[in-house]
Amino acid sequence: MKKNKEHLDGVIVPAITPVNATDRVDERQFRKVLRRLIEAGVHGIFVGASAGEGPLLRDREWRRMVAIAAAEVNGRIPLLGGAMDTSTSRVCDKVRILRELGFRYVVVTPSYYL
């Protein structure tokens, strides 16, 4: 059976985003996490998930995090970006940023728990 490239399937892992003591993304460690997941054979990676890395990073760090992920994964496997936030307009802003960075898949969940 021929696979449809528009369809996500398999193991898609929400990646943790290591941060330092000042809540800045630890780029070296984050890239290491992403490479490890790819080497392990996952079928996709989800960054900026709802466990805190996405909605709780400052805007500039969230942008930096998704840019690092896009550069590291570089189209090797599907990359999903979390666009969780506290208003529709802020979510739409994040979706635009993700699209500009080449993200094909965007995940939005309600922010009721913030």
Secondary structure, DSSP 4 states (H G I P E B T S, - for coil): -PPPTT---S-EEEPP--B-TTS-B-HHHHHHHHHHHHHHT-SEEEES-TTTHHHHS-HHHHHHHHHHHHHHHTTSS-EEEE---SSHHHHHHHHHHHHHTT--EEE----TT-
